[in-house]
Amino acid sequence: MELKPEQFKRMLTLPVTVITTVDGNGVANAAPYGCVMPILRPLDLVAIASALPRHTLHNIRGTGEFVINVIGTPSFDKAMLTARDYPPEVEGLREVGLETSPARTVSPPRIADALG
Ligand SMILES: Cc1cc2nc3c(=O)[nH]c(=O)nc-3n(C[C@H](O)[C@H](O)[C@H](O)COP(=O)(O)O)c2cc1C
């Protein structure tokens, strides 16, 4: 079977996650990422596919830290608004009204009502 571009989405559903990061000044950033895949058992490694110009990628390369937030229905609409292209100094999380709480082991905040 040969798939046309975009047809794969009907066969392979992708998760809706929001990756939170911080830049070198500690300013938090958030962006939806669907291309997130656990690899290797016990599934404690995660592969992320990112376009090169993303602030998210820049921040991860700079700090080595990120949080993958799995979003439930209540925050879904707000989470999607983080896809807007905010300037780096603007906290998109605050702009869209998503509440955060500190992560246990890394600097980027977690989205307060993310699953898990
Ligand atoms: C549902 C959804 C899933 C997305 N998944 C990805 C992805 O897997 N990889 C990626 O590079 N961009 C993805 N994007 C696009 C980024 O979220 C978007 O370009 C965002 O503005 C990047 O923000 P940043 O520059 O602050 O990182 C996705 C967007 C949406 C709405």
The ligand as a MOL file (V3000), in Angstrom:
LIG
                    3D

  0  0  0     0  0            999 V3000
M  V30 BEGIN CTAB
M  V30 COUNTS 31 33 0 0 0
M  V30 BEGIN ATOM
M  V30 1 C -0.8350 19.8580 17.4230 0
M  V30 2 C 0.5330 20.4250 17.0530 0
M  V30 3 C 1.6410 19.5750 17.0430 0
M  V30 4 C 2.9150 20.0750 16.6830 0
M  V30 5 N 3.9690 19.2140 16.6770 0
M  V30 6 C 5.2090 19.6780 16.3550 0
M  V30 7 C 6.3180 18.7670 16.3370 0
M  V30 8 O 6.2120 17.5880 16.6550 0
M  V30 9 N 7.5390 19.2740 16.0010 0
M  V30 10 C 7.7170 20.6000 15.6640 0
M  V30 11 O 8.8560 21.0020 15.3460 0
M  V30 12 N 6.6710 21.4880 15.6710 0
M  V30 13 C 5.4280 21.0550 16.0130 0
M  V30 14 N 4.3600 21.9160 16.0330 0
M  V30 15 C 4.5750 23.3400 15.7270 0
M  V30 16 C 5.0740 24.1410 16.9420 0
M  V30 17 O 4.3010 23.8780 18.1020 0
M  V30 18 C 4.9470 25.6600 16.6450 0
M  V30 19 O 5.7120 25.9780 15.5000 0
M  V30 20 C 5.3630 26.5370 17.8130 0
M  V30 21 O 5.1070 27.9060 17.4880 0
M  V30 22 C 6.8270 26.3900 18.1710 0
M  V30 23 O 7.0780 27.2530 19.2740 0
M  V30 24 P 8.5350 27.5940 19.7930 0
M  V30 25 O 9.2640 28.2950 18.6560 0
M  V30 26 O 8.3020 28.4840 20.9710 0
M  V30 27 O 9.2060 26.2940 20.1420 0
M  V30 28 C 3.0900 21.4550 16.3600 0
M  V30 29 C 1.9780 22.3160 16.3900 0
M  V30 30 C 0.7100 21.8090 16.7280 0
M  V30 31 C -0.4740 22.7570 16.7540 0
M  V30 END ATOM
M  V30 BEGIN BOND
M  V30 1 1 1 2
M  V30 2 1 2 3
M  V30 3 2 2 30
M  V30 4 2 3 4
M  V30 5 1 4 5
M  V30 6 1 4 28
M  V30 7 2 5 6
M  V30 8 1 6 7
M  V30 9 1 6 13
M  V30 10 2 7 8
M  V30 11 1 7 9
M  V30 12 1 9 10
M  V30 13 2 10 11
M  V30 14 1 10 12
M  V30 15 2 12 13
M  V30 16 1 13 14
M  V30 17 1 14 15
M  V30 18 1 14 28
M  V30 19 1 15 16
M  V30 20 1 16 17
M  V30 21 1 16 18
M  V30 22 1 18 19
M  V30 23 1 18 20
M  V30 24 1 20 21
M  V30 25 1 20 22
M  V30 26 1 22 23
M  V30 27 1 23 24
M  V30 28 2 24 25
M  V30 29 1 24 26
M  V30 30 1 24 27
M  V30 31 2 28 29
M  V30 32 1 29 30
M  V30 33 1 30 31
M  V30 END BOND
M  V30 END CTAB
M  END
